[in-house]
Amino acid sequence: HLENTIAQALQQFREKLDEEKQKGARQLEEEQARSRKLEEQLAAAAKELAELRKDGSGDGIGEDRCTVIAHEWKEKTAKLTEEKAISSGLRNKLAHVETELNLSKQSVTTHADNLLKAQDSHAKKLQDVHEDMNNLTREVDERKKKLEDRENEVATLEKNMENKDEELQVNVSATASLLHFTKNNPGARTDKATAG
């Protein structure tokens, strides 16, 4: 009877852990897809800004586009923060699964110890139970490592975003000043183009 109790407890925990792992994997894939899309959008915005700086005109349109790009950049920064929150949520779920695993291991170990005292012939089955639990522990640790790696990627991307945002603000200000100057001094624009 005690042996059946252990087997049932282990099976139920395996099923629950598999379900949590599948959910976590789907959420992580969705998060990675969103991050890739965000990175593509950021690259497109940077390219557009570079083109704008290259062929800026004095009719005020370039300045408006710079403002739009700056606004879009801030929105993408907010989305990146949201991605970081999602990653944190996945990490919390993983911690919850890890806690349940530890509790289950304690429960199984207690039952197994009692079983071992009652019947020495069940020592091999006890070893198998411990091995299964250790395998599950390794799976959770691997999952935790993947989430930590993803968090580091998001943190790096966030840092790059901050640097690019500062650069964008400087570029927008410089472009606006140049457009304002060339609008009021058309001759100076011609001289600058000739000098370049």
TORSE-921756 format. One record per residue (C-alpha): residue number from 1; residue in three letters; x, y, z. Coordinates in pm, whole numbers, plus 50000, padded with zeros to 5 digits. Layout:
<pts>
pt sefi NUM | kero ALA | X X | Y Y | Z Z
...
</pts>
This chain:
<pts>
pt sefi 1 | kero HIS | X 50000 | Y 50000 | Z 50000
pt sefi 2 | kero LEU | X 50280 | Y 50241 | Z 50088
pt sefi 3 | kero GLU | X 50454 | Y 50157 | Z 49762
pt sefi 4 | kero ASN | X 50139 | Y 50242 | Z 49565
pt sefi 5 | kero THR | X 50106 | Y 50570 | Z 49752
pt sefi 6 | kero ILE | X 50459 | Y 50667 | Z 49652
pt sefi 7 | kero ALA | X 50400 | Y 50568 | Z 49289
pt sefi 8 | kero GLN | X 50077 | Y 50768 | Z 49273
pt sefi 9 | kero ALA | X 50235 | Y 51075 | Z 49433
pt sefi 10 | kero LEU | X 50526 | Y 51061 | Z 49193
pt sefi 11 | kero GLN | X 50299 | Y 51016 | Z 48889
pt sefi 12 | kero GLN | X 50076 | Y 51307 | Z 48991
pt sefi 13 | kero PHE | X 50376 | Y 51530 | Z 49042
pt sefi 14 | kero ARG | X 50524 | Y 51430 | Z 48706
pt sefi 15 | kero GLU | X 50200 | Y 51516 | Z 48529
pt sefi 16 | kero LYS | X 50178 | Y 51853 | Z 48703
pt sefi 17 | kero LEU | X 50542 | Y 51933 | Z 48633
pt sefi 18 | kero ASP | X 50503 | Y 51838 | Z 48265
pt sefi 19 | kero GLU | X 50201 | Y 52066 | Z 48239
pt sefi 20 | kero GLU | X 50389 | Y 52356 | Z 48398
pt sefi 21 | kero LYS | X 50691 | Y 52295 | Z 48175
pt sefi 22 | kero GLN | X 50476 | Y 52292 | Z 47860
pt sefi 23 | kero LYS | X 50304 | Y 52615 | Z 47963
pt sefi 24 | kero GLY | X 50635 | Y 52776 | Z 48046
pt sefi 25 | kero ALA | X 50785 | Y 52665 | Z 47714
pt sefi 26 | kero ARG | X 50493 | Y 52814 | Z 47519
pt sefi 27 | kero GLN | X 50515 | Y 53141 | Z 47710
pt sefi 28 | kero LEU | X 50890 | Y 53160 | Z 47661
pt sefi 29 | kero GLU | X 50853 | Y 53098 | Z 47286
pt sefi 30 | kero GLU | X 50593 | Y 53374 | Z 47263
pt sefi 31 | kero GLU | X 50816 | Y 53608 | Z 47459
pt sefi 32 | kero GLN | X 51113 | Y 53533 | Z 47234
pt sefi 33 | kero ALA | X 50900 | Y 53594 | Z 46925
pt sefi 34 | kero ARG | X 50785 | Y 53930 | Z 47062
pt sefi 35 | kero SER | X 51143 | Y 54024 | Z 47147
pt sefi 36 | kero ARG | X 51261 | Y 53936 | Z 46798
pt sefi 37 | kero LYS | X 50983 | Y 54144 | Z 46646
pt sefi 38 | kero LEU | X 51070 | Y 54435 | Z 46875
pt sefi 39 | kero GLU | X 51436 | Y 54415 | Z 46776
pt sefi 40 | kero GLU | X 51336 | Y 54420 | Z 46409
pt sefi 41 | kero GLN | X 51121 | Y 54727 | Z 46468
pt sefi 42 | kero LEU | X 51405 | Y 54901 | Z 46648
pt sefi 43 | kero ALA | X 51642 | Y 54825 | Z 46361
pt sefi 44 | kero ALA | X 51388 | Y 54964 | Z 46114
pt sefi 45 | kero ALA | X 51348 | Y 55281 | Z 46321
pt sefi 46 | kero ALA | X 51725 | Y 55328 | Z 46338
pt sefi 47 | kero LYS | X 51750 | Y 55279 | Z 45962
pt sefi 48 | kero GLU | X 51473 | Y 55530 | Z 45900
pt sefi 49 | kero LEU | X 51644 | Y 55784 | Z 46124
pt sefi 50 | kero ALA | X 51973 | Y 55732 | Z 45940
pt sefi 51 | kero GLU | X 51799 | Y 55789 | Z 45607
pt sefi 52 | kero LEU | X 51628 | Y 56097 | Z 45745
pt sefi 53 | kero ARG | X 51958 | Y 56243 | Z 45860
pt sefi 54 | kero LYS | X 52107 | Y 56165 | Z 45521
pt sefi 55 | kero ASP | X 51844 | Y 56337 | Z 45308
pt sefi 56 | kero GLY | X 51688 | Y 56588 | Z 45555
pt sefi 57 | kero SER | X 51514 | Y 56885 | Z 45391
pt sefi 58 | kero GLY | X 51429 | Y 57231 | Z 45517
pt sefi 59 | kero ASP | X 51052 | Y 57206 | Z 45479
pt sefi 60 | kero GLY | X 50991 | Y 57091 | Z 45837
pt sefi 61 | kero ILE | X 50884 | Y 56739 | Z 45738
pt sefi 62 | kero GLY | X 51216 | Y 56592 | Z 45850
pt sefi 63 | kero GLU | X 51172 | Y 56742 | Z 46195
pt sefi 64 | kero ASP | X 50821 | Y 56598 | Z 46223
pt sefi 65 | kero ARG | X 50947 | Y 56254 | Z 46124
pt sefi 66 | kero CYS | X 51220 | Y 56276 | Z 46386
pt sefi 67 | kero THR | X 50955 | Y 56349 | Z 46647
pt sefi 68 | kero VAL | X 50746 | Y 56052 | Z 46531
pt sefi 69 | kero ILE | X 51047 | Y 55822 | Z 46542
pt sefi 70 | kero ALA | X 51135 | Y 55941 | Z 46892
pt sefi 71 | kero HIS | X 50778 | Y 55869 | Z 47005
pt sefi 72 | kero GLU | X 50785 | Y 55521 | Z 46849
pt sefi 73 | kero TRP | X 51117 | Y 55454 | Z 47016
pt sefi 74 | kero LYS | X 50969 | Y 55534 | Z 47357
pt sefi 75 | kero GLU | X 50677 | Y 55299 | Z 47287
pt sefi 76 | kero LYS | X 50919 | Y 55021 | Z 47199
pt sefi 77 | kero THR | X 51110 | Y 55087 | Z 47520
pt sefi 78 | kero ALA | X 50784 | Y 55041 | Z 47711
pt sefi 79 | kero LYS | X 50723 | Y 54712 | Z 47528
pt sefi 80 | kero LEU | X 51071 | Y 54596 | Z 47624
pt sefi 81 | kero THR | X 50988 | Y 54668 | Z 47988
pt sefi 82 | kero GLU | X 50675 | Y 54457 | Z 47945
pt sefi 83 | kero GLU | X 50886 | Y 54171 | Z 47805
pt sefi 84 | kero LYS | X 51105 | Y 54193 | Z 48112
pt sefi 85 | kero ALA | X 50798 | Y 54167 | Z 48335
pt sefi 86 | kero ILE | X 50684 | Y 53857 | Z 48144
pt sefi 87 | kero SER | X 51025 | Y 53699 | Z 48196
pt sefi 88 | kero SER | X 50999 | Y 53778 | Z 48567
pt sefi 89 | kero GLY | X 50657 | Y 53612 | Z 48577
pt sefi 90 | kero LEU | X 50796 | Y 53297 | Z 48417
pt sefi 91 | kero ARG | X 51074 | Y 53297 | Z 48673
pt sefi 92 | kero ASN | X 50821 | Y 53318 | Z 48956
pt sefi 93 | kero LYS | X 50625 | Y 53025 | Z 48812
pt sefi 94 | kero LEU | X 50945 | Y 52825 | Z 48788
pt sefi 95 | kero ALA | X 51021 | Y 52903 | Z 49152
pt sefi 96 | kero HIS | X 50673 | Y 52778 | Z 49244
pt sefi 97 | kero VAL | X 50731 | Y 52452 | Z 49056
pt sefi 98 | kero GLU | X 51069 | Y 52418 | Z 49223
pt sefi 99 | kero THR | X 50907 | Y 52459 | Z 49566
pt sefi 100 | kero GLU | X 50649 | Y 52191 | Z 49486
pt sefi 101 | kero LEU | X 50926 | Y 51963 | Z 49368
pt sefi 102 | kero ASN | X 51114 | Y 52005 | Z 49696
pt sefi 103 | kero LEU | X 50800 | Y 51934 | Z 49899
pt sefi 104 | kero SER | X 50724 | Y 51627 | Z 49689
pt sefi 105 | kero LYS | X 51080 | Y 51505 | Z 49727
pt sefi 106 | kero GLN | X 51051 | Y 51539 | Z 50104
pt sefi 107 | kero SER | X 50720 | Y 51352 | Z 50105
pt sefi 108 | kero VAL | X 50849 | Y 51074 | Z 49881
pt sefi 109 | kero THR | X 51167 | Y 51046 | Z 50086
pt sefi 110 | kero THR | X 50969 | Y 51013 | Z 50409
pt sefi 111 | kero HIS | X 50747 | Y 50740 | Z 50265
pt sefi 112 | kero ALA | X 51044 | Y 50566 | Z 50113
pt sefi 113 | kero ASP | X 51236 | Y 50570 | Z 50440
pt sefi 114 | kero ASN | X 50942 | Y 50410 | Z 50620
pt sefi 115 | kero LEU | X 50915 | Y 50153 | Z 50344
pt sefi 116 | kero LEU | X 51285 | Y 50076 | Z 50368
pt sefi 117 | kero LYS | X 51254 | Y 50014 | Z 50741
pt sefi 118 | kero ALA | X 50961 | Y 49778 | Z 50681
pt sefi 119 | kero GLN | X 51110 | Y 49586 | Z 50388
pt sefi 120 | kero ASP | X 51476 | Y 49578 | Z 50289
pt sefi 121 | kero SER | X 51377 | Y 49418 | Z 49960
pt sefi 122 | kero HIS | X 51233 | Y 49753 | Z 49847
pt sefi 123 | kero ALA | X 51572 | Y 49926 | Z 49857
pt sefi 124 | kero LYS | X 51608 | Y 49907 | Z 49479
pt sefi 125 | kero LYS | X 51268 | Y 50066 | Z 49426
pt sefi 126 | kero LEU | X 51365 | Y 50342 | Z 49666
pt sefi 127 | kero GLN | X 51677 | Y 50407 | Z 49462
pt sefi 128 | kero ASP | X 51467 | Y 50430 | Z 49146
pt sefi 129 | kero VAL | X 51235 | Y 50682 | Z 49311
pt sefi 130 | kero HIS | X 51528 | Y 50898 | Z 49417
pt sefi 131 | kero GLU | X 51676 | Y 50876 | Z 49069
pt sefi 132 | kero ASP | X 51349 | Y 50989 | Z 48910
pt sefi 133 | kero MET | X 51325 | Y 51282 | Z 49148
pt sefi 134 | kero ASN | X 51686 | Y 51380 | Z 49078
pt sefi 135 | kero ASN | X 51614 | Y 51371 | Z 48705
pt sefi 136 | kero LEU | X 51317 | Y 51599 | Z 48758
pt sefi 137 | kero THR | X 51536 | Y 51830 | Z 48964
pt sefi 138 | kero ARG | X 51789 | Y 51849 | Z 48682
pt sefi 139 | kero GLU | X 51511 | Y 51932 | Z 48436
pt sefi 140 | kero VAL | X 51392 | Y 52218 | Z 48657
pt sefi 141 | kero ASP | X 51750 | Y 52344 | Z 48697
pt sefi 142 | kero GLU | X 51797 | Y 52343 | Z 48319
pt sefi 143 | kero ARG | X 51473 | Y 52533 | Z 48277
pt sefi 144 | kero LYS | X 51585 | Y 52784 | Z 48538
pt sefi 145 | kero LYS | X 51917 | Y 52833 | Z 48355
pt sefi 146 | kero LYS | X 51736 | Y 52901 | Z 48025
pt sefi 147 | kero LEU | X 51516 | Y 53161 | Z 48192
pt sefi 148 | kero GLU | X 51818 | Y 53326 | Z 48353
pt sefi 149 | kero ASP | X 51991 | Y 53341 | Z 48014
pt sefi 150 | kero ARG | X 51682 | Y 53499 | Z 47860
pt sefi 151 | kero GLU | X 51664 | Y 53754 | Z 48143
pt sefi 152 | kero ASN | X 52026 | Y 53846 | Z 48075
pt sefi 153 | kero GLU | X 51945 | Y 53890 | Z 47705
pt sefi 154 | kero VAL | X 51651 | Y 54115 | Z 47790
pt sefi 155 | kero ALA | X 51866 | Y 54317 | Z 48032
pt sefi 156 | kero THR | X 52134 | Y 54363 | Z 47764
pt sefi 157 | kero LEU | X 51874 | Y 54468 | Z 47509
pt sefi 158 | kero GLU | X 51726 | Y 54711 | Z 47759
pt sefi 159 | kero LYS | X 52069 | Y 54865 | Z 47818
pt sefi 160 | kero ASN | X 52124 | Y 54900 | Z 47444
pt sefi 161 | kero MET | X 51783 | Y 55061 | Z 47417
pt sefi 162 | kero GLU | X 51878 | Y 55318 | Z 47680
pt sefi 163 | kero ASN | X 52200 | Y 55402 | Z 47495
pt sefi 164 | kero LYS | X 52022 | Y 55427 | Z 47161
pt sefi 165 | kero ASP | X 51748 | Y 55638 | Z 47315
pt sefi 166 | kero GLU | X 52008 | Y 55887 | Z 47440
pt sefi 167 | kero GLU | X 52170 | Y 55890 | Z 47097
pt sefi 168 | kero LEU | X 51832 | Y 55940 | Z 46934
pt sefi 169 | kero GLN | X 51754 | Y 56240 | Z 47153
pt sefi 170 | kero VAL | X 52085 | Y 56399 | Z 47055
pt sefi 171 | kero ASN | X 52028 | Y 56323 | Z 46686
pt sefi 172 | kero VAL | X 51672 | Y 56458 | Z 46694
pt sefi 173 | kero SER | X 51791 | Y 56779 | Z 46858
pt sefi 174 | kero ALA | X 52079 | Y 56818 | Z 46612
pt sefi 175 | kero THR | X 51856 | Y 56743 | Z 46312
pt sefi 176 | kero ALA | X 51592 | Y 56988 | Z 46430
pt sefi 177 | kero SER | X 51855 | Y 57260 | Z 46476
pt sefi 178 | kero LEU | X 52002 | Y 57192 | Z 46133
pt sefi 179 | kero LEU | X 51660 | Y 57199 | Z 45966
pt sefi 180 | kero HIS | X 51573 | Y 57523 | Z 46143
pt sefi 181 | kero PHE | X 51905 | Y 57679 | Z 46042
pt sefi 182 | kero THR | X 51883 | Y 57571 | Z 45676
pt sefi 183 | kero LYS | X 51523 | Y 57688 | Z 45656
pt sefi 184 | kero ASN | X 51622 | Y 58038 | Z 45768
pt sefi 185 | kero ASN | X 51954 | Y 58038 | Z 45584
pt sefi 186 | kero PRO | X 51910 | Y 57869 | Z 45245
pt sefi 187 | kero GLY | X 52245 | Y 58004 | Z 45126
pt sefi 188 | kero ALA | X 52425 | Y 57844 | Z 45419
pt sefi 189 | kero ARG | X 52273 | Y 57507 | Z 45328
pt sefi 190 | kero THR | X 52416 | Y 57534 | Z 44976
pt sefi 191 | kero ASP | X 52755 | Y 57630 | Z 45113
pt sefi 192 | kero LYS | X 52746 | Y 57336 | Z 45356
pt sefi 193 | kero ALA | X 52654 | Y 57093 | Z 45081
pt sefi 194 | kero THR | X 52938 | Y 57227 | Z 44864
pt sefi 195 | kero ALA | X 53183 | Y 57201 | Z 45151
pt sefi 196 | kero GLY | X 53076 | Y 56843 | Z 45220
</pts>
